[in-house]
Amino acid sequence: MRPSRLAMRPYTCPLQCLTRTRPVFPSRASTLRLTQTPRIASLHNSSRFLQQDQITAASRPSIAPKPVVDIKHIRQNPDLYAQNCIERNYHQQATYPHRINDLHAQWQAKQREARSLRERSNILRRQLIDPGSIRDENADTIAAGTQLLTRDELITEARKLKALLSAIEAEETRILSEIEVLALSIPNLTSAESPRGPEPQVLSLINEHPEPVPSASDRVWRSHVHIGSELGLLDFASAGTTSGWGWYFLLDEAAQLEQALIGYALDLAVRSGWRQVSPPSIVYSHMASACGFQPRDQNGETQIYTLSQSPDDAARGKPELSLAGTSEIPLAGMHANKTLLCPGDMSECSPLKYVAVSRCYRAEAGSRGLETKGLYRVHEFTKVELFGWTYPSLAAASEVFNEIVDLQTDLLSSLGLHCRVLEMPTHDLGASAARKIDIEAFFPSRRERNDGWGEVTSASICTDYQARRLATRLKGEDGKMIEGGYPFTVNGTAMAVPRVVAALLENGWDEETMTVSIPEVLRGWMGGRERIGPRKMKSQKGLGVGV
């Protein structure tokens, strides 16, 4: 394994971080500014539709990173960005590139108008201070007629010009703000590897299919809900009482299985050179937006849980807080408003690679339906996440991206799950992703939907989309910006625990013995146990669970 060469002088770390007392905009730097967390009275689904593109200079908290979107590139390539939006199914945003050009033309016209008024205002000021200074100027110039005005008339006109200039400057600010809003809402440009349209491309398969010809098999399949109930491993009813739909209790071996999967994934990632981090689960809403996570989806359905504010905090403009939907958000925020230092060219800039385990929170208000029974789609779950910062090139980002996919493949293969690796199409790409690979596992209980396939991991290349919005720069040792200026980010799921638990229960179930086989690689984390079977009832007297 190649040692990291992007290291901070005080301590070893790839992509050296140079801490500054003032925020550095805009770039591939990494720094997380921690602020005091206000007391929160309650938790609720946000009713405010605060899209990332609506956080402008006027509404952005002073502590938030100042985004630096390449608006010039959008203006020079409006058709490219419009077509990219259409391919991603962002039809409303497809009109934004040309709208930006229209607004830019309006801004230029306002600039010319303001310049003329400022020249006239300067002449009036000179006439008031020293009338003789412009007596010899050509009568055709902008100063024409000022010599004939009285002092009171000069003052009156100067005041009118000042009011006109203020109005023009306000309009210029409004136009620039609207341009920023539109630019921030445009999704990342898509990789050439991503299939256009709605259909993914199957890249490879992992392990043999447990039931290649369903009609020829006499194997009895059960859903993980049935198995969990039969073996006393899952309790959805109690969770419904304590928390509501979308929550669950893992009991006994299921809880042990969760910890085993976490430990196994972390161990493999750390041994592969990923630095372990324990991140916060509460983040500023503007940080989630900068990473491409919107409080609501395209249909306006709530996606993120936000923490309610007291009226006093809201009046004082305290930044809104949210529960992190993934540790990708705090891991990206670690390097917001900072500059990463690269000691040389791309070959000398080893990536920053982090692995974190965290609880994740997803409102997913619009997803209630066929997939809501069981562990497949829940509001809170544990996930092991991989996140990397790389040199600003597709070659460097792809190297880490491929490493993530290889690690995901090794994990799922060793668990004995049958999976398929998919190159995801443009219709399934989030705003930040330029390219995305999903791995889907076979769930016997889902055979009526999507032939049993269900997503268990994903990996994305986000190019400089997140770095520009997080004001993370990249400079060389000479202090000059590296070509590209902003590092690329890559992320992926090492282990989405509930879905993998569900897949293991379903695929490991033996109807004859009423037991579930534990993958060999996890047995060391489960006291050497090989199978999960029915719990034996104790004969001694004691408290029990009633109806």
Secondary structure as GFF3:
##gff-version 3
##sequence-region A 1 547
A	DSSP	beta_strand	16	18	.	.	.	ID=ss1
A	DSSP	beta_strand	43	45	.	.	.	ID=ss2
A	DSSP	three_ten_helix	52	54	.	.	.	ID=ss3
A	DSSP	alpha_helix	71	76	.	.	.	ID=ss4
A	DSSP	alpha_helix	78	87	.	.	.	ID=ss5
A	DSSP	three_ten_helix	93	95	.	.	.	ID=ss6
A	DSSP	alpha_helix	96	129	.	.	.	ID=ss7
A	DSSP	three_ten_helix	131	134	.	.	.	ID=ss8
A	DSSP	three_ten_helix	146	148	.	.	.	ID=ss9
A	DSSP	alpha_helix	151	185	.	.	.	ID=ss10
A	DSSP	beta_strand	201	206	.	.	.	ID=ss11
A	DSSP	three_ten_helix	214	216	.	.	.	ID=ss12
A	DSSP	alpha_helix	224	230	.	.	.	ID=ss13
A	DSSP	beta_strand	234	235	.	.	.	ID=ss14
A	DSSP	alpha_helix	236	242	.	.	.	ID=ss15
A	DSSP	beta_strand	249	250	.	.	.	ID=ss16
A	DSSP	alpha_helix	253	271	.	.	.	ID=ss17
A	DSSP	beta_strand	275	277	.	.	.	ID=ss18
A	DSSP	beta_strand	282	284	.	.	.	ID=ss19
A	DSSP	alpha_helix	285	290	.	.	.	ID=ss20
A	DSSP	beta_strand	305	307	.	.	.	ID=ss21
A	DSSP	alpha_helix	311	315	.	.	.	ID=ss22
A	DSSP	beta_strand	321	323	.	.	.	ID=ss23
A	DSSP	alpha_helix	328	333	.	.	.	ID=ss24
A	DSSP	beta_strand	339	342	.	.	.	ID=ss25
A	DSSP	three_ten_helix	346	348	.	.	.	ID=ss26
A	DSSP	beta_strand	352	361	.	.	.	ID=ss27
A	DSSP	three_ten_helix	365	367	.	.	.	ID=ss28
A	DSSP	beta_strand	380	390	.	.	.	ID=ss29
A	DSSP	alpha_helix	394	414	.	.	.	ID=ss30
A	DSSP	beta_strand	419	423	.	.	.	ID=ss31
A	DSSP	three_ten_helix	426	428	.	.	.	ID=ss32
A	DSSP	beta_strand	435	442	.	.	.	ID=ss33
A	DSSP	three_ten_helix	444	446	.	.	.	ID=ss34
A	DSSP	three_ten_helix	450	452	.	.	.	ID=ss35
A	DSSP	beta_strand	453	461	.	.	.	ID=ss36
A	DSSP	alpha_helix	465	469	.	.	.	ID=ss37
A	DSSP	beta_strand	473	476	.	.	.	ID=ss38
A	DSSP	beta_strand	488	496	.	.	.	ID=ss39
A	DSSP	alpha_helix	497	507	.	.	.	ID=ss40
A	DSSP	beta_strand	509	510	.	.	.	ID=ss41
A	DSSP	beta_strand	515	517	.	.	.	ID=ss42
A	DSSP	three_ten_helix	520	525	.	.	.	ID=ss43
A	DSSP	beta_strand	531	532	.	.	.	ID=ss44
###
